[in-house]
Amino acid sequence: MYYLFPKFESMQPKAFLSGLFLAVTANALTQIIPLIEVQGQQDSSPYENQVVIVSGKVTEAFGDTWYLQDDYGAWNGLYVIGPDVVIPANVPYWNSDRQPEVGDVLELTGMVVEEDGNTQLVDVELVEFVDFWNATPAGIWTTAVETQDEQYEGTRIRLENATVVTAPDAEGYWTVALEDGEVTCWGVDTFDPSGNEDPDGPTPGDVYLIYGASHQMAEEYVLHVGDIDVVALSTVDEFEPQWLIFPNPVGDVMHLKVSNGHRETAAFFIRILNSTGSVVLETQSSLLGNPMDLSVLSPGVYTIELFDPGCAVRIVSKRFMKN
C-alpha cells in the first residue's frame, strides 16, 4: 500500500534506531535547503555549482543513484548520484553496510549540477541517516502530456491504465500509451513480494499501473520505473500482429496501433458496431496512426472491426467500452 506524505512517519518504533540517530543542531537545520528551492521552479537550479545540504526520503533507488523527495507535489524531487554514500549495518534489520533504499530518510551534502536537463546532486556525502522503512509516497498521477512538464522532474509520478505498446529494447526503453499520447519508460520491475508484478516483463497489450520518477533524456522526459502493478496481461501470441486499442474504456478519442505486421501509414476500412450488432460508425479509409473521433457514440459496449482497404477481409475484431 502506498501513502501520501508531507511528513515522515516511521513504520517501526524509534527504539530500533538506537545508536543511529544524531542530534541535529539548530544551526545545522538552518542550512537544509528545501528541494523546491533547489529546483527553483525553473529549468535550471539557482544553486547550480553550489554545495548544499538537503534532507528527504528516498522514493526510488537504483544502486548508487536514487531520487530524493521532501514533500508531496511538483518541484519537490531531486536526482542524486551518490556512489560513496553508505548506510551502516543495523543488526538485526540488515547485517552489513548497504546503499540507500526506498523509505530511507537522509540528510546529505553535495554539489548541484545541471546535466541533460536534470537538476542533480553529485559529490554526495551522508550527513545523517535519519530513519528507515518509511512508507513510499503514492506519486502524482500524470497524463502523457503532463509527464513532459519540467515541474515533475525528479519527483515520483504514476501512470494509470498504461497500455504497453513496445517491449523493452536493448537499453531498457519501452513505451506505453495513455489516453492523450505515449510515454517512454526506462527499466522494468518483474518481481515483488506482493505478487502483483509481470514475470515476463512488459509485453505489447499488457496494461499496468506504473510508479517511477520523472527523468529528462535529451528533449524528452521518461519514467524511470520503480514499481509496476498489473491491471491486465496480454493474451496475444507474440508471433501474431499485436493490435492495440487505447484507452479502453475510451472517452471521445480512440487510438489504434499494431506493434508488428503493419506499417502505421497503412490504410484500413473501419467499422464500429453496437452491442446489438448494428453498424453505428464506419470510415472508408483510415490510416492506422490517426486517432478516431468517437464523440458521437453514446456510452456503452462496442465492437471495432478492421478490414483490408478493399473491405473484403476482416483483419481484426475487438470489443471496447465507451464512457
C-alpha positions as CSV (number, residue, x, y, z in Angstrom):
1,M,0.0,0.0,0.0
2,Y,1.2,3.5,-0.8
3,Y,0.7,6.6,1.3
4,L,0.9,10.3,0.5
5,F,3.1,12.3,2.8
6,P,4.3,15.5,3.7
7,K,5.8,14.4,7.0
8,F,7.9,11.3,7.6
9,E,6.2,8.5,9.5
10,S,8.4,5.6,10.6
11,M,6.9,2.2,10.2
12,Q,9.0,0.9,13.1
13,P,9.4,2.3,16.7
14,K,12.2,4.8,17.1
15,A,13.9,2.5,19.6
16,F,15.0,0.4,16.6
17,L,17.3,3.3,15.6
18,S,19.3,3.4,18.8
19,G,22.9,4.3,18.0
20,L,22.0,5.7,14.6
21,F,20.3,9.0,15.5
22,L,22.5,12.0,15.8
23,A,21.3,15.3,17.3
24,V,20.7,17.9,14.7
25,T,21.6,21.3,15.9
26,A,19.6,24.4,15.2
27,N,22.5,25.8,13.2
28,A,22.5,22.6,11.0
29,L,18.8,22.9,10.4
30,T,19.1,26.4,9.1
31,Q,21.4,25.0,6.4
32,I,19.0,22.5,5.0
33,I,17.5,23.8,1.7
34,P,14.1,22.6,0.7
35,L,14.2,20.7,-2.6
36,I,11.6,23.1,-4.1
37,E,14.2,25.8,-3.7
38,V,17.0,23.6,-5.1
39,Q,14.8,23.0,-8.2
40,G,14.0,26.7,-8.2
41,Q,10.7,26.1,-10.1
42,Q,12.5,26.8,-13.3
43,D,14.7,24.9,-15.9
44,S,18.0,25.5,-14.1
45,S,18.6,25.5,-10.3
46,P,19.5,28.8,-8.7
47,Y,22.0,26.7,-6.7
48,E,23.8,25.4,-9.8
49,N,27.5,24.6,-9.0
50,Q,27.0,25.3,-5.3
51,V,27.3,22.9,-2.4
52,V,24.1,22.5,-0.4
53,I,22.6,20.4,2.4
54,V,19.3,18.7,1.7
55,S,17.1,16.2,3.5
56,G,14.4,13.9,2.3
57,K,13.0,10.4,1.7
58,V,14.3,8.0,-0.9
59,T,11.4,7.3,-3.3
60,E,13.2,5.2,-6.0
61,A,16.6,3.6,-5.6
62,F,18.8,2.1,-8.3
63,G,22.1,1.2,-6.6
64,D,24.3,4.2,-6.3
65,T,21.7,6.6,-7.8
66,W,18.3,7.4,-6.3
67,Y,15.6,10.0,-6.1
68,L,15.0,12.1,-3.0
69,Q,11.8,13.9,-2.1
70,D,11.0,16.1,0.9
71,D,7.3,16.9,0.2
72,Y,4.4,15.8,-1.9
73,G,3.9,17.6,-5.2
74,A,5.7,19.2,-8.1
75,W,9.3,20.6,-7.8
76,N,9.9,18.6,-4.6
77,G,12.2,15.9,-6.0
78,L,15.9,15.6,-6.9
79,Y,18.1,13.0,-8.7
80,V,21.1,12.0,-6.6
81,I,24.3,10.4,-7.7
82,G,25.9,9.0,-4.6
83,P,28.2,6.0,-5.0
84,D,30.1,6.9,-1.8
85,V,27.0,7.1,0.4
86,V,27.0,4.0,2.7
87,I,24.4,3.2,5.3
88,P,26.0,1.3,8.2
89,A,24.9,-2.1,9.3
90,N,21.9,-2.2,11.7
91,V,21.6,-5.8,13.1
92,P,19.1,-7.5,13.0
93,Y,17.5,-5.4,10.3
94,W,20.4,-5.5,7.9
95,N,23.7,-7.2,8.7
96,S,26.2,-5.3,6.6
97,D,26.7,-1.8,5.1
98,R,24.4,-1.0,2.3
99,Q,23.4,1.7,-0.2
100,P,20.3,3.8,0.3
101,E,17.0,2.1,-0.2
102,V,13.4,3.2,-0.8
103,G,12.0,4.5,2.5
104,D,15.3,5.8,4.0
105,V,15.3,9.4,5.2
106,L,18.7,11.0,4.7
107,E,20.4,14.3,5.2
108,L,23.0,14.9,2.5
109,T,25.5,17.4,1.3
110,G,26.6,17.7,-2.3
111,M,27.0,19.9,-5.3
112,V,24.1,20.9,-7.5
113,V,24.7,20.5,-11.2
114,E,22.6,20.6,-14.4
115,E,23.2,17.6,-16.8
116,D,21.0,16.6,-19.7
117,G,18.2,18.9,-18.4
118,N,18.2,17.3,-14.9
119,T,19.0,19.1,-11.7
120,Q,21.3,16.6,-9.9
121,L,23.2,16.3,-6.7
122,V,26.8,15.0,-7.1
123,D,29.9,14.5,-4.9
124,V,27.4,13.5,-2.3
125,E,28.3,12.7,1.3
126,L,26.0,11.4,4.1
127,V,25.5,14.0,6.9
128,E,22.9,11.9,8.8
129,F,21.0,8.7,8.4
130,V,17.7,9.8,10.0
131,D,15.2,7.0,9.5
132,F,14.3,3.9,7.6
133,W,11.4,1.7,6.4
134,N,9.1,4.7,5.8
135,A,6.0,4.3,3.6
136,T,6.5,5.3,0.0
137,P,4.5,8.3,-1.4
138,A,1.9,7.3,-3.9
139,G,3.2,9.6,-6.5
140,I,1.4,12.3,-8.6
141,W,-1.0,10.9,-11.3
142,T,0.1,12.4,-14.6
143,T,-1.2,12.2,-18.2
144,A,1.2,11.7,-21.1
145,V,1.3,15.5,-21.7
146,E,1.9,16.3,-18.0
147,T,4.7,13.8,-17.9
148,Q,6.6,16.1,-20.2
149,D,6.4,19.0,-17.7
150,E,9.6,20.3,-16.0
151,Q,7.9,20.7,-12.7
152,Y,7.7,16.9,-12.2
153,E,11.4,16.3,-12.9
154,G,12.9,14.2,-10.1
155,T,9.5,13.6,-8.4
156,R,7.6,10.3,-8.0
157,I,4.7,10.1,-10.5
158,R,2.4,7.3,-11.6
159,L,0.7,6.3,-14.9
160,E,-2.7,4.7,-14.6
161,N,-4.1,2.2,-17.1
162,A,-1.0,2.4,-19.3
163,T,-1.1,0.0,-22.2
164,V,2.3,-1.4,-23.3
165,V,3.0,-0.5,-27.0
166,T,6.6,-1.7,-27.4
167,A,8.6,-4.1,-25.4
168,P,11.9,-3.1,-23.8
169,D,14.8,-2.6,-26.2
170,A,18.4,-3.5,-25.5
171,E,18.9,-0.4,-23.4
172,G,15.7,-1.0,-21.3
173,Y,13.5,1.6,-23.0
174,W,9.8,0.8,-23.8
175,T,6.7,2.8,-24.4
176,V,3.1,2.8,-23.1
177,A,0.0,4.5,-24.4
178,L,-2.3,6.7,-22.3
179,E,-5.5,8.5,-23.5
180,D,-3.6,11.6,-24.6
181,G,-0.4,10.1,-26.0
182,E,2.6,7.9,-25.3
183,V,5.2,7.9,-22.6
184,T,8.7,6.3,-22.7
185,C,9.6,4.2,-19.7
186,W,13.1,3.2,-18.7
187,G,13.8,0.0,-16.7
188,V,11.5,-2.8,-15.6
189,D,10.1,-4.3,-12.5
190,T,9.4,-8.1,-12.8
191,F,9.3,-9.2,-9.1
192,D,7.8,-8.1,-5.9
193,P,6.8,-10.0,-2.8
194,S,3.2,-8.8,-3.3
195,G,3.0,-10.9,-6.4
196,N,1.4,-8.2,-8.4
197,E,4.2,-7.9,-11.0
198,D,4.6,-9.3,-14.5
199,P,7.3,-12.1,-14.5
200,D,7.9,-11.9,-18.3
201,G,8.2,-8.1,-18.3
202,P,6.3,-5.6,-20.5
203,T,4.6,-7.1,-23.5
204,P,2.5,-5.2,-26.0
205,G,-1.1,-5.3,-24.9
206,D,-0.3,-5.5,-21.1
207,V,-2.0,-2.9,-19.0
208,Y,-0.2,-1.5,-16.0
209,L,-0.2,0.9,-13.1
210,I,3.3,2.3,-13.2
211,Y,5.2,4.1,-10.4
212,G,8.5,5.9,-11.0
213,A,10.4,9.1,-11.1
214,S,10.4,11.6,-14.0
215,H,13.9,11.9,-15.6
216,Q,14.9,14.0,-18.6
217,M,16.6,12.3,-21.5
218,A,17.6,14.7,-24.3
219,E,14.4,16.6,-25.2
220,E,12.1,14.0,-23.6
221,Y,11.1,13.2,-20.1
222,V,11.0,9.5,-19.4
223,L,9.6,7.5,-16.5
224,H,12.4,5.8,-14.5
225,V,10.4,2.8,-13.4
226,G,10.4,1.8,-9.8
227,D,7.3,-0.4,-9.5
228,I,4.7,-2.0,-11.8
229,D,1.3,-3.2,-10.7
230,V,-0.5,-5.4,-13.3
231,V,-4.0,-4.4,-14.4
232,A,-4.3,-6.9,-17.2
233,L,-1.9,-9.1,-19.2
234,S,-2.0,-9.5,-22.9
235,T,-3.1,-12.9,-24.2
236,V,-1.9,-12.3,-27.8
237,D,0.6,-14.7,-29.3
238,E,3.9,-13.0,-29.8
239,F,4.1,-14.1,-33.4
240,E,0.7,-12.7,-34.3
241,P,0.1,-9.0,-35.1
242,Q,-0.4,-7.3,-31.7
243,W,-3.4,-5.0,-32.2
244,L,-3.9,-2.4,-29.5
245,I,-6.9,-0.1,-29.0
246,F,-6.4,2.5,-26.3
247,P,-7.6,3.8,-24.0
248,N,-10.2,1.2,-23.0
249,P,-12.6,2.4,-21.7
250,V,-12.4,5.2,-24.3
251,G,-13.5,8.8,-24.0
252,D,-14.0,10.8,-27.2
253,V,-10.8,9.7,-28.9
254,M,-9.5,6.2,-29.7
255,H,-6.1,5.3,-30.9
256,L,-5.2,2.1,-32.9
257,K,-1.8,0.6,-33.1
258,V,-0.1,-2.6,-34.0
259,S,3.4,-3.4,-32.8
260,N,4.2,-5.7,-35.7
261,G,2.9,-6.8,-39.0
262,H,1.6,-3.5,-40.4
263,R,3.0,0.0,-41.1
264,E,1.4,2.9,-39.2
265,T,0.8,4.5,-42.6
266,A,-1.2,1.6,-43.8
267,A,-4.9,2.3,-44.6
268,F,-7.8,0.3,-43.4
269,F,-11.6,0.2,-43.6
270,I,-13.0,0.5,-40.1
271,R,-16.5,-0.4,-38.9
272,I,-17.9,0.0,-35.4
273,L,-20.9,-2.0,-34.2
274,N,-23.1,-1.5,-31.1
275,S,-24.0,-4.3,-28.6
276,T,-26.9,-5.5,-30.8
277,G,-24.6,-5.8,-33.9
278,S,-25.8,-2.7,-35.7
279,V,-23.3,-0.6,-37.6
280,V,-23.1,2.8,-35.9
281,L,-19.9,4.2,-37.5
282,E,-17.7,3.4,-40.4
283,T,-15.0,5.1,-42.3
284,Q,-14.0,4.1,-45.9
285,S,-10.3,4.7,-45.3
286,S,-8.3,5.5,-42.2
287,L,-4.6,5.5,-41.5
288,L,-3.7,3.3,-38.6
289,G,-1.7,6.0,-36.8
290,N,-4.6,8.5,-36.9
291,P,-6.8,9.0,-33.8
292,M,-10.5,8.2,-34.2
293,D,-13.2,10.7,-33.0
294,L,-15.8,8.7,-31.2
295,S,-17.6,11.7,-29.6
296,V,-20.8,10.8,-31.5
297,L,-21.2,7.5,-29.7
298,S,-23.3,7.0,-26.6
299,P,-21.8,5.3,-23.6
300,G,-21.9,1.5,-23.9
301,V,-20.1,-1.6,-25.2
302,Y,-19.0,-1.6,-28.9
303,T,-17.0,-3.8,-31.3
304,I,-14.5,-2.3,-33.8
305,E,-13.7,-4.3,-36.9
306,L,-10.8,-3.6,-39.2
307,F,-10.8,-4.7,-42.9
308,D,-8.2,-4.5,-45.6
309,P,-8.7,-1.5,-47.9
310,G,-10.8,-3.5,-50.3
311,C,-13.3,-4.3,-47.5
312,A,-13.1,-8.0,-48.4
313,V,-11.1,-9.5,-45.5
314,R,-11.7,-8.7,-41.8
315,I,-8.3,-8.4,-40.2
316,V,-9.2,-8.0,-36.5
317,S,-12.2,-7.5,-34.3
318,K,-12.0,-6.1,-30.8
319,R,-14.5,-5.0,-28.1
320,F,-14.3,-1.8,-26.2
321,M,-16.3,0.3,-23.8
322,K,-17.3,4.0,-24.5
323,N,-17.6,6.2,-21.4
